[in-house]
Amino acid sequence: MYNILIGGAAGQGVDTTCSILEKLLKQSGYHVFSVKDLMSRVRGGHNFTLIRFGSEAMASHSYILDGIVAFNQETVELHRHELKPDGFILCDSQLSVEGKDVIKIDMNAIAKKLGNPKVAGSILIGAILKIFGETLDHSRTVFAGAVKPEYLAINLQAVEIGYDSTAKQHAHNGGAYGAWMLLTGNQALALGAMAAGLKFYSAYPMSPSTSIMEYLAGKMTEAGIVVEQAEDEIAAINMAIGASFAGARAMTGTSGGGFCLMVEALGLSGMAEIPMVVADIQRPGPVTGLPTRTEQSDLNFAISAAHGEFPRMVIALKNHADAFYQTIRAFHMAEKYQIPVIILSDQYLADSSATVEPFDVRNSQVYRANDVLTDGEYLRYRLNGEAVSPRLLPGTSKGFVSADSDEHDERGRIIESAEMRVQMMDKRLSKLKKLEAELKEPEFIGDDSYDTLLIGWGSTYGPIKEAITILNHQTIHHFSALVFGDVYPLPVKRLNEKVVQAKQIINVEQNATGQIAKLIREQTGIMCTSSILKYDGRQISGEQIAAQVLKGGE
């Protein structure tokens, strides 16, 4: 397994170089996992991507480097201490970098001589492929899909020059992943929405959620989807609610600041019992916070957003495959129970790329109400002893379909009756009991001979999984973990079973206050003995978790 860092200033072509290299490595059979570290600026600053690849599947990133590929001096200065003793530094000949581990190429001069300074990244790609013992067999196919036809020849020429400019250091170590997909977390989420039958998506651009809208917009004609860029997040969620009321599968997406503006309309979805899926792709807050960084600080907010009490479901995405399947499930639960379902992801998962086994949707069916008007008057909010009332779509029958943001009677008409208020509240809240029967228990990682149990949720899944492997190889202690996907309502059966033998319970979260630990204590009385909390905007790695666990045990 190899791990390289490619870094430089915004505008130097780091992102394009990494995107093409990831595809080439995947075509060579490698399992690939890459994560971006971006500054919130168009030019300058320091951006880098970690690309990890090997013959075996990996769940997360690592900061232990086999190589540094530097577009500028700063990249070497900031990351050289992370390089393995036998690692390499690949950079331009003009940089002031010395050492036996340094490989210099006149990439900028060669690119200018070729007539296009932008192909410097392609020269580096060729050199990287040579260093890791790869061929140029897939270059034409991959570059043809990444650059305009008029620039294909010059980029292929640049790759060949870079390939011939250095020597092989590693043998080919690819696996059987060439036929797998290479997706970002947001692309997997968008594909899940399409597989669920999405017909309407409305949003206002807000990183790191914007790429969902961009991806869906690129598939509008092909998939028969309407994608609307609204004037703000308030309009976006209300448009989606309107589309859902009319019978279209609808969704909106945003980040924490935009979700703040959606709160009242979220309550409308709950009160009017209109199915709604909202994707909150978290970033550090409050207010603008760190727009291009990652955090898990919206859990409490998602669970309690909007005044009053109404049922909702909150699902946290754990990895790229999970993003696809859980998004389908979010639509299913929203439609089945006529509730808002909130998907929690974050910048780390949204922007990272991974090879994913082709999706199987044969068993991923989404509920579709097929109620028909029987004899008598149609009552949208019929008190029939069930949590979910029959749902007709406007214009599909002779029944009068109404909805209201005020408290209402069975017909949907505004009321002031204390008795009816209690009946309607009880009907809506009884959906939570129904939901509990369909919750997914947290995934158990490790074996049954443990004395320390780690607790996590969402995108900490990959780092925690790797941490458990590291800890169980390095120590005589036994470590296992539970990672939650469904976080509200909170599934507690497996948790109650697994904590019995744990001498230590350590929660691992990307926030400052330990939100999942507090939720667990509130719901079960179970207290975590210690916490590993990271809230600097950068995702914790498996090595970092393992180190913190061992440090806490000293």
HUKAMO-V507489 format. One record per residue. SS is DSSP state (alpha for helix, beta for strand, coil for the rest). PHI is phi as a letter, one per 20 degrees, with the letter a starting at -180 (999 if undefined). PSI is psi in whole degrees, -180 to 180 (none if undefined). Layout:
ss=SS phi=PHI psi=PSI
ss=SS phi=PHI psi=PSI
This chain:
ss=coil phi=999 psi=135
ss=beta phi=c psi=157
ss=beta phi=b psi=118
ss=beta phi=c psi=153
ss=beta phi=d psi=128
ss=beta phi=d psi=119
ss=beta phi=c psi=159
ss=beta phi=r psi=-170
ss=beta phi=e psi=153
ss=beta phi=g psi=132
ss=coil phi=o psi=-9
ss=coil phi=e psi=-6
ss=coil phi=n psi=18
ss=alpha phi=f psi=-47
ss=alpha phi=f psi=-44
ss=alpha phi=f psi=-44
ss=alpha phi=g psi=-46
ss=alpha phi=f psi=-41
ss=alpha phi=g psi=-44
ss=alpha phi=f psi=-42
ss=alpha phi=f psi=-41
ss=alpha phi=g psi=-44
ss=alpha phi=f psi=-39
ss=alpha phi=f psi=-41
ss=alpha phi=f psi=-41
ss=alpha phi=f psi=-42
ss=alpha phi=f psi=-26
ss=coil phi=e psi=1
ss=coil phi=o psi=0
ss=coil phi=f psi=149
ss=beta phi=e psi=131
ss=beta phi=c psi=137
ss=beta phi=c psi=122
ss=beta phi=c psi=146
ss=beta phi=c psi=140
ss=beta phi=d psi=143
ss=beta phi=c psi=106
ss=coil phi=d psi=141
ss=coil phi=e psi=155
ss=coil phi=e psi=69
ss=coil phi=b psi=155
ss=coil phi=e psi=-38
ss=coil phi=c psi=150
ss=beta phi=m psi=-165
ss=beta phi=m psi=-166
ss=beta phi=c psi=116
ss=beta phi=d psi=147
ss=beta phi=b psi=159
ss=beta phi=c psi=134
ss=beta phi=e psi=122
ss=beta phi=d psi=117
ss=beta phi=d psi=133
ss=beta phi=b psi=149
ss=beta phi=a psi=-177
ss=coil phi=e psi=-9
ss=coil phi=d psi=152
ss=coil phi=f psi=145
ss=coil phi=c psi=154
ss=coil phi=d psi=-10
ss=coil phi=b psi=-173
ss=coil phi=e psi=175
ss=coil phi=b psi=150
ss=coil phi=d psi=6
ss=coil phi=e psi=115
ss=beta phi=d psi=138
ss=beta phi=e psi=-23
ss=beta phi=b psi=150
ss=beta phi=c psi=124
ss=beta phi=d psi=111
ss=beta phi=d psi=123
ss=coil phi=e psi=-18
ss=coil phi=b psi=172
ss=alpha phi=f psi=-40
ss=alpha phi=g psi=-37
ss=alpha phi=g psi=-43
ss=alpha phi=f psi=-45
ss=alpha phi=f psi=-37
ss=alpha phi=e psi=-26
ss=alpha phi=c psi=0
ss=alpha phi=f psi=-31
ss=alpha phi=f psi=-13
ss=alpha phi=e psi=-3
ss=beta phi=e psi=137
ss=beta phi=f psi=157
ss=beta phi=g psi=-32
ss=beta phi=d psi=16
ss=beta phi=f psi=175
ss=beta phi=c psi=159
ss=beta phi=c psi=123
ss=beta phi=d psi=124
ss=beta phi=b psi=178
ss=beta phi=f psi=150
ss=coil phi=f psi=-22
ss=coil phi=e psi=-11
ss=coil phi=f psi=147
ss=coil phi=e psi=70
ss=coil phi=c psi=126
ss=coil phi=c psi=160
ss=coil phi=p psi=159
ss=coil phi=f psi=-15
ss=coil phi=e psi=3
ss=beta phi=e psi=131
ss=beta phi=d psi=117
ss=beta phi=d psi=138
ss=beta phi=c psi=142
ss=coil phi=f psi=57
ss=alpha phi=f psi=-41
ss=alpha phi=f psi=-41
ss=alpha phi=f psi=-42
ss=alpha phi=f psi=-42
ss=alpha phi=f psi=-42
ss=alpha phi=f psi=-39
ss=alpha phi=f psi=-35
ss=alpha phi=f psi=-18
ss=coil phi=o psi=6
ss=coil phi=b psi=103
ss=alpha phi=g psi=-21
ss=alpha phi=f psi=-14
ss=alpha phi=e psi=8
ss=alpha phi=g psi=-38
ss=alpha phi=f psi=-35
ss=alpha phi=f psi=-33
ss=alpha phi=f psi=-43
ss=alpha phi=f psi=-39
ss=alpha phi=g psi=-46
ss=alpha phi=g psi=-42
ss=alpha phi=f psi=-41
ss=alpha phi=f psi=-44
ss=alpha phi=g psi=-40
ss=alpha phi=f psi=-44
ss=alpha phi=g psi=-38
ss=coil phi=e psi=17
ss=coil phi=m psi=25
ss=coil phi=e psi=165
ss=coil phi=d psi=177
ss=coil phi=d psi=19
ss=coil phi=g psi=-36
ss=coil phi=e psi=4
ss=alpha phi=f psi=-49
ss=alpha phi=f psi=-45
ss=alpha phi=f psi=-47
ss=alpha phi=f psi=-46
ss=alpha phi=f psi=-34
ss=alpha phi=f psi=-30
ss=coil phi=e psi=-4
ss=coil phi=d psi=-23
ss=coil phi=c psi=161
ss=coil phi=f psi=149
ss=alpha phi=g psi=-37
ss=alpha phi=f psi=-14
ss=alpha phi=d psi=4
ss=alpha phi=f psi=-48
ss=alpha phi=f psi=-44
ss=alpha phi=f psi=-34
ss=alpha phi=f psi=-39
ss=alpha phi=f psi=-37
ss=alpha phi=f psi=-42
ss=alpha phi=f psi=-41
ss=alpha phi=f psi=-44
ss=alpha phi=f psi=-39
ss=alpha phi=f psi=-45
ss=alpha phi=f psi=-39
ss=alpha phi=f psi=-39
ss=alpha phi=e psi=-4
ss=coil phi=e psi=-3
ss=coil phi=b psi=-179
ss=coil phi=d psi=157
ss=coil phi=f psi=135
ss=coil phi=d psi=-24
ss=coil phi=c psi=153
ss=coil phi=e psi=154
ss=coil phi=g psi=132
ss=coil phi=c psi=29
ss=coil phi=f psi=160
ss=coil phi=d psi=-142
ss=coil phi=d psi=39
ss=coil phi=d psi=11
ss=coil phi=f psi=-32
ss=coil phi=e psi=-2
ss=coil phi=f psi=167
ss=beta phi=e psi=151
ss=beta phi=d psi=112
ss=beta phi=c psi=151
ss=beta phi=e psi=166
ss=alpha phi=f psi=-40
ss=alpha phi=f psi=-34
ss=alpha phi=f psi=-40
ss=alpha phi=f psi=-41
ss=alpha phi=f psi=-46
ss=alpha phi=f psi=-40
ss=alpha phi=f psi=-38
ss=alpha phi=f psi=-40
ss=alpha phi=f psi=-42
ss=alpha phi=f psi=-40
ss=alpha phi=f psi=-27
ss=coil phi=e psi=-6
ss=coil phi=n psi=24
ss=coil phi=g psi=134
ss=coil phi=c psi=-19
ss=beta phi=b psi=126
ss=beta phi=c psi=126
ss=beta phi=c psi=139
ss=beta phi=a psi=163
ss=coil phi=d psi=136
ss=coil phi=g psi=127
ss=coil phi=b psi=115
ss=coil phi=f psi=143
ss=coil phi=e psi=28
ss=coil phi=e psi=-14
ss=alpha phi=g psi=-34
ss=alpha phi=f psi=-19
ss=alpha phi=f psi=-50
ss=alpha phi=f psi=-42
ss=alpha phi=f psi=-43
ss=alpha phi=f psi=-46
ss=alpha phi=f psi=-38
ss=alpha phi=f psi=-34
ss=alpha phi=f psi=-14
ss=coil phi=d psi=8
ss=alpha phi=g psi=-56
ss=alpha phi=f psi=-45
ss=alpha phi=f psi=-38
ss=alpha phi=d psi=-4
ss=coil phi=m psi=44
ss=coil phi=d psi=143
ss=beta phi=e psi=123
ss=beta phi=d psi=122
ss=beta phi=d psi=121
ss=beta phi=e psi=106
ss=coil phi=f psi=169
ss=coil phi=f psi=-21
ss=coil phi=a psi=177
ss=alpha phi=f psi=-28
ss=alpha phi=f psi=-47
ss=alpha phi=f psi=-38
ss=alpha phi=f psi=-49
ss=alpha phi=f psi=-34
ss=alpha phi=f psi=-36
ss=alpha phi=f psi=-45
ss=alpha phi=f psi=-39
ss=alpha phi=f psi=-42
ss=alpha phi=f psi=-42
ss=alpha phi=f psi=-41
ss=alpha phi=f psi=-41
ss=alpha phi=g psi=-36
ss=alpha phi=f psi=-10
ss=coil phi=o psi=-2
ss=coil phi=e psi=142
ss=coil phi=f psi=122
ss=beta phi=c psi=155
ss=beta phi=b psi=153
ss=beta phi=c psi=158
ss=beta phi=b psi=150
ss=beta phi=a psi=-172
ss=coil phi=d psi=-174
ss=alpha phi=g psi=-46
ss=alpha phi=f psi=-38
ss=alpha phi=f psi=-34
ss=alpha phi=f psi=-33
ss=alpha phi=g psi=-42
ss=alpha phi=f psi=-20
ss=alpha phi=e psi=-4
ss=alpha phi=g psi=-46
ss=alpha phi=f psi=-41
ss=alpha phi=f psi=-28
ss=alpha phi=f psi=-41
ss=alpha phi=f psi=-34
ss=alpha phi=f psi=-43
ss=alpha phi=g psi=-42
ss=alpha phi=f psi=-44
ss=alpha phi=f psi=-44
ss=alpha phi=e psi=-6
ss=coil phi=l psi=49
ss=coil phi=d psi=122
ss=coil phi=g psi=138
ss=beta phi=b psi=135
ss=beta phi=d psi=126
ss=beta phi=c psi=125
ss=beta phi=e psi=118
ss=beta phi=d psi=105
ss=beta phi=e psi=101
ss=beta phi=f psi=147
ss=coil phi=b psi=165
ss=beta phi=f psi=137
ss=coil phi=c psi=-165
ss=coil phi=e psi=-179
ss=coil phi=l psi=-131
ss=coil phi=f psi=-33
ss=coil phi=l psi=-131
ss=beta phi=d psi=97
ss=coil phi=f psi=-28
ss=coil phi=d psi=16
ss=coil phi=d psi=180
ss=coil phi=d psi=153
ss=coil phi=a psi=164
ss=coil phi=c psi=56
ss=coil phi=d psi=8
ss=coil phi=d psi=9
ss=alpha phi=f psi=-54
ss=alpha phi=g psi=-41
ss=alpha phi=f psi=-47
ss=alpha phi=f psi=-36
ss=alpha phi=f psi=-32
ss=alpha phi=d psi=4
ss=coil phi=f psi=137
ss=coil phi=n psi=143
ss=coil phi=f psi=161
ss=coil phi=n psi=-177
ss=coil phi=c psi=128
ss=coil phi=b psi=157
ss=coil phi=f psi=143
ss=beta phi=b psi=167
ss=beta phi=c psi=142
ss=beta phi=c psi=123
ss=beta phi=d psi=126
ss=beta phi=d psi=131
ss=coil phi=e psi=135
ss=coil phi=e psi=-35
ss=coil phi=b psi=-173
ss=alpha phi=f psi=-44
ss=alpha phi=f psi=-41
ss=alpha phi=f psi=-36
ss=alpha phi=g psi=-39
ss=alpha phi=f psi=-57
ss=alpha phi=f psi=-37
ss=alpha phi=f psi=-28
ss=alpha phi=f psi=-42
ss=alpha phi=g psi=-46
ss=alpha phi=f psi=-35
ss=alpha phi=f psi=-43
ss=alpha phi=f psi=-41
ss=alpha phi=f psi=-47
ss=alpha phi=f psi=-38
ss=alpha phi=f psi=-45
ss=alpha phi=f psi=-43
ss=alpha phi=f psi=-41
ss=alpha phi=d psi=1
ss=coil phi=l psi=55
ss=coil phi=c psi=165
ss=beta phi=f psi=137
ss=beta phi=d psi=126
ss=beta phi=d psi=125
ss=beta phi=e psi=125
ss=beta phi=d psi=118
ss=beta phi=c psi=-166
ss=beta phi=b psi=172
ss=alpha phi=g psi=-38
ss=alpha phi=g psi=-52
ss=alpha phi=f psi=-40
ss=alpha phi=f psi=-43
ss=alpha phi=e psi=-15
ss=coil phi=f psi=154
ss=beta phi=d psi=146
ss=beta phi=b psi=151
ss=beta phi=f psi=132
ss=beta phi=c psi=136
ss=coil phi=f psi=139
ss=coil phi=g psi=135
ss=coil phi=f psi=147
ss=coil phi=d psi=112
ss=coil phi=d psi=11
ss=coil phi=f psi=-31
ss=coil phi=d psi=19
ss=coil phi=d psi=65
ss=coil phi=e psi=145
ss=coil phi=d psi=134
ss=coil phi=g psi=140
ss=coil phi=c psi=118
ss=coil phi=f psi=130
ss=coil phi=c psi=35
ss=coil phi=f psi=144
ss=coil phi=c psi=154
ss=coil phi=f psi=120
ss=coil phi=e psi=-171
ss=coil phi=g psi=141
ss=coil phi=n psi=-175
ss=coil phi=e psi=138
ss=coil phi=f psi=128
ss=coil phi=d psi=110
ss=coil phi=g psi=-38
ss=coil phi=d psi=48
ss=coil phi=g psi=131
ss=coil phi=e psi=86
ss=coil phi=d psi=17
ss=coil phi=n psi=0
ss=coil phi=d psi=156
ss=coil phi=f psi=-31
ss=coil phi=d psi=125
ss=coil phi=e psi=155
ss=coil phi=g psi=142
ss=coil phi=c psi=117
ss=coil phi=d psi=151
ss=coil phi=e psi=140
ss=coil phi=g psi=134
ss=coil phi=n psi=0
ss=coil phi=d psi=-5
ss=coil phi=b psi=-179
ss=coil phi=e psi=-6
ss=coil phi=f psi=144
ss=coil phi=e psi=116
ss=coil phi=d psi=121
ss=coil phi=c psi=164
ss=coil phi=b psi=150
ss=coil phi=b psi=145
ss=coil phi=e psi=-16
ss=coil phi=e psi=163
ss=coil phi=f psi=148
ss=beta phi=b psi=169
ss=coil phi=e psi=-168
ss=coil phi=f psi=-29
ss=coil phi=e psi=-14
ss=coil phi=n psi=15
ss=coil phi=e psi=145
ss=beta phi=f psi=137
ss=coil phi=c psi=165
ss=coil phi=c psi=7
ss=coil phi=f psi=126
ss=alpha phi=f psi=-41
ss=alpha phi=f psi=-45
ss=alpha phi=f psi=-36
ss=alpha phi=g psi=-48
ss=alpha phi=f psi=-41
ss=alpha phi=f psi=-43
ss=alpha phi=f psi=-41
ss=alpha phi=f psi=-46
ss=alpha phi=f psi=-39
ss=alpha phi=f psi=-47
ss=alpha phi=f psi=-47
ss=alpha phi=f psi=-21
ss=coil phi=f psi=-13
ss=alpha phi=f psi=-30
ss=alpha phi=f psi=-38
ss=alpha phi=f psi=-40
ss=alpha phi=f psi=-41
ss=alpha phi=f psi=-39
ss=alpha phi=g psi=-31
ss=coil phi=f psi=-15
ss=coil phi=d psi=8
ss=coil phi=f psi=148
ss=coil phi=e psi=125
ss=coil phi=f psi=154
ss=coil phi=f psi=148
ss=beta phi=f psi=132
ss=beta phi=e psi=129
ss=beta phi=d psi=128
ss=coil phi=o psi=-164
ss=coil phi=d psi=-180
ss=coil phi=e psi=-6
ss=coil phi=e psi=67
ss=coil phi=d psi=156
ss=coil phi=c psi=-11
ss=beta phi=c psi=130
ss=beta phi=d psi=121
ss=beta phi=e psi=144
ss=beta phi=c psi=132
ss=beta phi=b psi=179
ss=beta phi=b psi=153
ss=coil phi=m psi=-134
ss=coil phi=f psi=-4
ss=alpha phi=f psi=-5
ss=alpha phi=g psi=-53
ss=alpha phi=f psi=-53
ss=alpha phi=g psi=-40
ss=alpha phi=f psi=-41
ss=alpha phi=g psi=-43
ss=alpha phi=f psi=-35
ss=alpha phi=f psi=-40
ss=alpha phi=f psi=-41
ss=alpha phi=f psi=-46
ss=alpha phi=f psi=-48
ss=alpha phi=f psi=-42
ss=alpha phi=f psi=-15
ss=alpha phi=e psi=-28
ss=alpha phi=e psi=-18
ss=coil phi=c psi=168
ss=coil phi=e psi=-9
ss=coil phi=f psi=159
ss=coil phi=d psi=129
ss=beta phi=c psi=141
ss=beta phi=b psi=177
ss=beta phi=b psi=156
ss=beta phi=c psi=127
ss=beta phi=c psi=122
ss=beta phi=e psi=139
ss=coil phi=d psi=-55
ss=beta phi=f psi=121
ss=beta phi=d psi=-17
ss=beta phi=b psi=125
ss=coil phi=g psi=152
ss=coil phi=e psi=120
ss=coil phi=f psi=131
ss=coil phi=c psi=-8
ss=alpha phi=f psi=-55
ss=alpha phi=f psi=-37
ss=alpha phi=g psi=-50
ss=alpha phi=f psi=-34
ss=alpha phi=f psi=-42
ss=alpha phi=e psi=-24
ss=coil phi=f psi=-14
ss=coil phi=g psi=-45
ss=coil phi=e psi=-2
ss=coil phi=f psi=125
ss=coil phi=e psi=-28
ss=beta phi=c psi=140
ss=beta phi=c psi=116
ss=beta phi=d psi=119
ss=beta phi=e psi=138
ss=beta phi=d psi=116
ss=beta phi=b psi=154
ss=coil phi=e psi=57
ss=coil phi=b psi=173
ss=coil phi=e psi=-15
ss=coil phi=d psi=1
ss=coil phi=m psi=61
ss=alpha phi=f psi=-38
ss=alpha phi=f psi=-35
ss=alpha phi=f psi=-41
ss=alpha phi=f psi=-39
ss=alpha phi=f psi=-42
ss=alpha phi=f psi=-44
ss=alpha phi=f psi=-41
ss=alpha phi=f psi=-41
ss=alpha phi=e psi=-29
ss=alpha phi=c psi=-18
ss=coil phi=n psi=-4
ss=coil phi=f psi=130
ss=coil phi=d psi=134
ss=coil phi=f psi=143
ss=coil phi=e psi=-25
ss=beta phi=b psi=172
ss=beta phi=c psi=149
ss=beta phi=d psi=106
ss=beta phi=d psi=130
ss=coil phi=c psi=125
ss=coil phi=b psi=35
ss=coil phi=e psi=6
ss=coil phi=n psi=-5
ss=coil phi=d psi=140
ss=coil phi=f psi=137
ss=coil phi=f psi=147
ss=coil phi=d psi=168
ss=alpha phi=f psi=-41
ss=alpha phi=f psi=-40
ss=alpha phi=f psi=-41
ss=alpha phi=f psi=-48
ss=alpha phi=g psi=-43
ss=alpha phi=f psi=-41
ss=alpha phi=f psi=-38
ss=alpha phi=f psi=-46
ss=alpha phi=f psi=-36
ss=alpha phi=f psi=-40
ss=alpha phi=f psi=-21
ss=coil phi=e psi=-6
ss=coil phi=f psi=none
